[in-house]
Amino acid sequence: MNGPLHGIKIVEISAAGPVALFGWMMADYGATVIRIDRPAHVAGRKDSVHVDNRAVLELDLKDPDHVDRVLDLVAQADVLVEGFRPGVMERMGLGPDTCLARNPKLVYARCTGWGQHGPLAADPGHDINYLALTGALAAIGTPEAPVVPLNIGADYGGGTMPLAIGVLSAIIAAQRSGRGQVIDAAMIDGSGVIVSMVYELYNRGLWHNERAVNFLDGAAPYYGVYRCSDGKFVAVGALEMKFRKALSILVDVPELGEPASSLPENWPALRRAVAERFATAPRDTWIERAADTEACCSPVLDITEAPHHPHNVARGNFVQGPEGYMPAPAPRFSATPVKRVEPPALDATLAAFAADGTAH
């Protein structure tokens, strides 16, 4: 059975991070994706992560003949996606004006850190830099300093996800209007959207502009991470009072289940009391005790443990491949299921592009 994006043709100009994950997801959803990458002998090739499920066409985009081959693919495509700094595609002869002239229905998606304009548009950067300018990084960590939250916030949450929503929205618009458009998917923009809840709470007087003093940043005793006697951790998220009462029973700290536990001035003492209790038994013992209690208590699993958790196993959340486990595609579709796909042969992908018609 074909995936929900069957028939969509995407030209992916190879790039690391958000663009690679986007191409990976679109291929799993059933789109025909061809990844344009430098030949193996050319410096800068993007053989890294999220590149293993679509065909690769090796082209040197400094060669005009190779640029013409990309334009031939663009003429048959629904989407082109790229992640170069502003101006690079134009200098290679593959800018949006050129590509839309070849295919007026094309969705031309650009995913960069700083966006296509602004004082920093041409500067280098990575996830942590984009988070730093949105207020998100300053809000995460201890009172002493922010923490580095991997590169999942701006790169993938602020980059790939808005990029995917934007591309799919533009495809629908092109189907209705017959006109393509350019998408400026900047990681700094998407990161701002992700942290918008904090801004809204702050504007209402419900959030303090300090770390580790708010109900969702580790200060509240009912929402945080605790070390157990074996050095492993549990995560508790008992925000609502009925769940907080269940947690209070689990750890035998009755005051945690009282309305006064919502008052920030009571949090330090309650947090110490809860921490002392969790430190008395191993993580998995606490998880056994928490079963069916609605205490919102979960084990903090590492990447070797997560694939084997019964819930993940039951839902098929991880797929085992020759190199180990990988997360399965998400979300799930009832009529057009998605699955982790193997890379098709390059000839088959090129033939799909050569077939008449696009999804528009």
C-alpha positions as CSV (number, residue, x, y, z in Angstrom):
1,M,0.0,0.0,0.0
2,N,1.3,3.4,-0.9
3,G,2.1,6.1,1.7
4,P,0.1,9.4,1.9
5,L,2.7,11.3,-0.2
6,H,2.8,8.8,-3.0
7,G,3.2,10.7,-6.3
8,I,4.9,13.7,-4.7
9,K,8.3,14.3,-6.3
10,I,11.0,16.1,-4.2
11,V,14.4,17.3,-5.3
12,E,16.6,17.5,-2.1
13,I,19.8,19.5,-2.4
14,S,21.8,17.6,0.2
15,A,22.3,19.4,3.5
16,A,22.8,18.2,7.0
17,G,20.4,18.5,9.9
18,P,16.8,19.8,9.3
19,V,16.9,19.3,5.5
20,A,18.1,15.7,5.8
21,L,15.5,14.8,8.4
22,F,12.8,16.4,6.1
23,G,13.9,14.3,3.2
24,W,14.0,11.2,5.4
25,M,10.5,11.8,6.6
26,M,9.0,12.6,3.2
27,A,10.5,9.4,1.7
28,D,9.0,7.3,4.5
29,Y,5.7,9.0,3.9
30,G,5.8,7.7,0.3
31,A,7.2,10.7,-1.7
32,T,9.7,10.1,-4.4
33,V,12.8,11.9,-3.2
34,I,16.0,12.3,-5.0
35,R,19.0,13.6,-3.0
36,I,21.5,15.6,-5.0
37,D,24.9,15.3,-3.4
38,R,28.5,16.1,-4.3
39,P,30.5,13.2,-5.9
40,A,32.5,11.2,-3.3
41,H,35.7,12.8,-4.3
42,V,34.4,16.4,-3.8
43,A,34.9,18.0,-0.4
44,G,31.6,18.7,1.5
45,R,29.6,15.6,0.8
46,K,26.8,15.2,3.3
47,D,27.0,11.4,4.2
48,S,26.0,11.7,7.8
49,V,22.6,10.9,9.3
50,H,19.1,10.8,7.9
51,V,20.3,10.0,4.4
52,D,19.8,6.3,4.0
53,N,16.3,5.9,2.5
54,R,16.4,7.7,-0.8
55,A,18.3,7.5,-4.0
56,V,21.4,9.8,-4.4
57,L,22.4,11.5,-7.7
58,E,26.0,12.6,-7.5
59,L,26.4,16.0,-9.2
60,D,29.0,18.8,-9.1
61,L,26.8,21.9,-9.0
62,K,29.8,24.0,-10.1
63,D,29.5,22.3,-13.5
64,P,26.9,24.0,-15.7
65,D,25.9,20.6,-17.3
66,H,25.2,19.2,-13.9
67,V,23.1,22.2,-13.0
68,D,21.1,21.7,-16.1
69,R,20.4,18.1,-15.0
70,V,19.0,19.5,-11.7
71,L,16.8,21.9,-13.6
72,D,15.5,19.0,-15.7
73,L,14.4,17.3,-12.5
74,V,12.9,20.5,-11.1
75,A,10.7,20.8,-14.2
76,Q,9.1,17.5,-13.1
77,A,9.1,18.1,-9.4
78,D,6.6,19.3,-6.8
79,V,9.2,20.5,-4.4
80,L,12.8,21.6,-4.2
81,V,14.3,21.8,-0.8
82,E,17.8,23.3,0.1
83,G,19.7,24.5,3.1
84,F,22.5,26.7,1.8
85,R,23.2,30.2,3.1
86,P,21.3,32.9,1.2
87,G,22.6,33.5,-2.3
88,V,24.4,30.2,-2.8
89,M,21.7,28.6,-4.9
90,E,21.4,31.8,-7.0
91,R,25.2,31.8,-7.7
92,M,24.9,28.2,-8.9
93,G,22.1,29.0,-11.3
94,L,19.5,27.2,-9.2
95,G,17.8,30.2,-7.4
96,P,14.0,30.4,-7.0
97,D,13.5,32.7,-10.0
98,T,15.3,30.2,-12.3
99,C,13.6,27.2,-10.9
100,L,10.1,28.7,-10.9
101,A,10.6,29.8,-14.5
102,R,11.1,26.1,-15.4
103,N,8.2,25.0,-13.2
104,P,5.7,27.7,-12.1
105,K,4.0,25.2,-9.7
106,L,7.1,24.4,-7.8
107,V,7.3,24.7,-4.1
108,Y,10.8,26.1,-3.5
109,A,11.7,25.5,0.2
110,R,14.7,27.1,1.8
111,C,15.7,26.0,5.3
112,T,18.4,28.0,7.0
113,G,19.4,29.0,10.6
114,W,18.9,32.8,10.4
115,G,16.5,33.1,7.4
116,Q,16.9,34.7,4.0
117,H,17.2,38.3,5.3
118,G,18.2,40.1,8.4
119,P,21.6,41.2,9.9
120,L,22.7,37.6,10.6
121,A,21.3,36.0,7.4
122,A,24.8,35.3,6.0
123,D,26.4,34.2,9.3
124,P,27.2,30.6,10.3
125,G,25.4,29.1,13.2
126,H,24.0,26.0,14.8
127,D,21.0,24.9,16.9
128,I,22.3,26.4,20.1
129,N,22.9,29.8,18.4
130,Y,19.3,30.0,17.2
131,L,17.9,29.0,20.6
132,A,20.0,31.6,22.2
133,L,18.3,34.5,20.3
134,T,14.7,33.3,20.9
135,G,14.8,33.3,24.7
136,A,14.4,29.5,24.8
137,L,18.0,28.7,25.8
138,A,17.9,31.3,28.6
139,A,14.8,29.5,30.1
140,I,16.4,26.0,30.3
141,G,18.8,25.0,32.9
142,T,19.9,25.7,36.5
143,P,19.9,29.0,38.3
144,E,23.7,29.2,37.6
145,A,23.6,28.7,33.8
146,P,21.6,27.4,30.8
147,V,22.1,23.8,29.7
148,V,22.7,22.5,26.2
149,P,19.5,20.7,25.2
150,L,21.0,18.6,22.4
151,N,20.3,19.9,18.9
152,I,16.7,18.9,18.8
153,G,15.1,22.2,19.6
154,A,16.0,24.6,16.8
155,D,17.4,22.2,14.2
156,Y,14.5,19.7,14.2
157,G,11.7,21.3,16.2
158,G,12.3,24.8,14.9
159,G,13.6,23.7,11.5
160,T,12.3,20.4,10.1
161,M,8.8,20.6,11.5
162,P,7.9,24.1,10.3
163,L,9.6,23.2,7.0
164,A,7.4,20.1,6.6
165,I,4.2,21.9,7.5
166,G,5.2,24.8,5.2
167,V,5.9,22.5,2.2
168,L,2.8,20.4,2.6
169,S,0.7,23.6,3.0
170,A,2.3,25.1,-0.1
171,I,1.6,21.9,-2.1
172,I,-2.1,22.2,-1.2
173,A,-2.0,25.9,-2.2
174,A,-0.4,25.0,-5.5
175,Q,-3.0,22.3,-6.2
176,R,-5.7,25.0,-5.8
177,S,-4.1,27.9,-7.5
178,G,-1.6,26.4,-10.0
179,R,1.1,28.6,-8.6
180,G,4.2,27.6,-6.6
181,Q,6.0,29.8,-4.1
182,V,9.1,30.2,-2.0
183,I,9.2,29.1,1.6
184,D,11.7,30.8,4.0
185,A,11.9,28.2,6.9
186,A,14.3,29.7,9.4
187,M,15.3,27.8,12.4
188,I,15.3,31.0,14.5
189,D,11.7,31.6,13.5
190,G,10.5,28.1,14.2
191,S,12.3,28.1,17.6
192,G,10.4,31.2,18.5
193,V,7.1,29.5,17.8
194,I,8.1,26.6,20.0
195,V,8.8,28.8,22.9
196,S,5.7,30.9,22.4
197,M,4.0,29.4,25.5
198,V,6.7,30.8,27.7
199,Y,6.1,34.3,26.3
200,E,2.4,34.0,26.7
201,L,2.7,32.9,30.3
202,Y,5.2,35.7,31.0
203,N,2.9,38.3,29.5
204,R,0.1,37.1,31.9
205,G,2.4,37.2,34.9
206,L,2.5,33.4,35.2
207,W,6.2,33.0,34.4
208,H,9.3,34.5,35.9
209,N,12.2,35.5,33.8
210,E,14.6,33.3,35.7
211,R,15.6,29.7,35.4
212,A,14.5,27.0,37.8
213,V,11.8,29.0,39.6
214,N,8.8,28.1,37.4
215,F,6.4,25.2,37.4
216,L,7.7,23.7,34.1
217,D,11.5,24.3,34.5
218,G,12.3,21.9,37.3
219,A,11.5,24.1,40.3
220,A,8.1,22.5,41.1
221,P,8.5,19.3,43.2
222,Y,5.8,17.6,41.1
223,Y,7.4,18.3,37.7
224,G,11.0,17.3,37.4
225,V,13.7,14.6,37.5
226,Y,14.8,12.7,40.5
227,R,17.8,10.4,41.2
228,C,17.1,6.9,42.6
229,S,19.3,4.7,44.7
230,D,20.9,3.0,41.7
231,G,21.9,6.3,40.1
232,K,19.2,6.1,37.5
233,F,16.4,8.6,37.3
234,V,12.6,9.0,37.2
235,A,10.7,11.8,35.6
236,V,7.5,13.0,37.3
237,G,4.9,15.2,35.6
238,A,2.1,15.4,38.1
239,L,0.8,18.9,37.3
240,E,-2.9,18.4,38.0
241,M,-3.9,18.0,41.7
242,K,-5.4,14.6,41.3
243,F,-2.2,13.3,39.8
244,R,-0.2,15.2,42.5
245,K,-2.1,13.4,45.2
246,A,-1.3,10.1,43.6
247,L,2.4,11.1,43.5
248,S,2.2,12.2,47.2
249,I,0.9,8.7,48.1
250,L,3.6,7.0,46.0
251,V,6.5,8.8,47.7
252,D,4.8,9.2,51.1
253,V,5.0,12.9,51.2
254,P,1.4,13.9,52.1
255,E,2.1,17.7,51.8
256,L,2.7,17.2,48.1
257,G,-1.0,16.4,47.6
258,E,-2.3,19.5,49.4
259,P,-3.3,22.8,47.6
260,A,-0.3,24.5,49.3
261,S,2.0,22.5,47.1
262,S,1.2,24.9,44.3
263,L,2.8,27.8,46.2
264,P,6.4,28.4,45.0
265,E,7.6,29.3,48.5
266,N,6.8,25.7,49.5
267,W,8.6,24.1,46.6
268,P,12.2,23.9,47.9
269,A,11.3,22.0,51.0
270,L,8.9,19.7,49.1
271,R,11.4,19.0,46.4
272,R,14.0,18.0,49.1
273,A,11.5,15.6,50.7
274,V,10.5,14.0,47.4
275,A,14.2,13.7,46.4
276,E,15.0,11.9,49.7
277,R,12.2,9.4,49.1
278,F,13.2,8.6,45.5
279,A,16.8,8.1,46.7
280,T,15.7,5.1,48.9
281,A,15.0,2.6,46.1
282,P,16.1,1.8,42.6
283,R,14.4,3.3,39.5
284,D,12.6,0.2,38.4
285,T,11.3,-0.4,41.9
286,W,9.7,3.0,41.8
287,I,8.2,2.3,38.4
288,E,6.7,-1.0,39.6
289,R,5.2,0.9,42.6
290,A,3.9,3.6,40.3
291,A,2.0,1.2,38.0
292,D,-1.7,2.0,37.8
293,T,-1.4,4.9,40.3
294,E,-1.8,7.9,37.9
295,A,1.3,9.4,39.6
296,C,2.7,10.4,36.2
297,C,6.0,8.8,37.0
298,S,8.2,7.4,34.2
299,P,11.6,5.9,34.0
300,V,14.3,8.0,32.3
301,L,15.5,5.6,29.7
302,D,18.7,5.8,27.7
303,I,18.9,5.0,24.0
304,T,19.8,1.4,24.7
305,E,16.8,0.9,27.0
306,A,14.0,2.8,25.2
307,P,13.5,0.4,22.3
308,H,12.7,-2.4,24.7
309,H,10.2,-0.6,26.9
310,P,6.9,-2.6,26.7
311,H,4.9,0.4,25.5
312,N,7.4,1.2,22.7
313,V,7.4,-2.5,21.7
314,A,3.6,-2.7,21.6
315,R,3.4,0.3,19.4
316,G,6.3,-0.6,17.2
317,N,8.0,2.7,18.0
318,F,11.4,1.4,17.0
319,V,12.6,-0.5,14.0
320,Q,15.6,-2.8,14.2
321,G,17.9,-2.6,11.2
322,P,21.4,-3.9,10.4
323,E,23.0,-1.1,12.4
324,G,20.7,-1.2,15.4
325,Y,17.4,0.4,16.4
326,M,15.9,3.5,14.9
327,P,12.6,5.3,15.7
328,A,9.7,4.4,13.5
329,P,8.0,7.0,11.3
330,A,5.4,9.2,12.9
331,P,2.5,10.0,12.8
332,R,0.4,7.0,12.0
333,F,-2.1,6.9,9.1
334,S,-5.1,4.6,9.1
335,A,-5.6,4.3,5.3
336,T,-2.1,5.0,4.0
337,P,0.4,3.5,6.5
338,V,3.9,4.8,6.5
339,K,7.0,2.6,7.1
340,R,10.7,2.9,7.1
341,V,11.7,2.4,3.5
342,E,14.8,1.2,1.8
343,P,16.5,3.4,-0.8
344,P,15.2,2.7,-4.2
345,A,17.5,2.3,-7.2
346,L,18.6,5.6,-8.7
347,D,17.2,4.4,-12.1
348,A,13.8,3.8,-10.6
349,T,13.8,7.2,-9.0
350,L,14.8,9.0,-12.2
351,A,12.1,7.1,-14.1
352,A,9.5,8.3,-11.5
353,F,10.6,11.8,-12.1
354,A,10.5,11.4,-15.9
355,A,6.9,10.1,-15.7
356,D,4.4,12.7,-16.9
357,G,2.6,14.9,-14.4
358,T,3.2,16.1,-10.9
359,A,0.9,16.0,-7.9
360,H,-0.1,19.6,-8.7
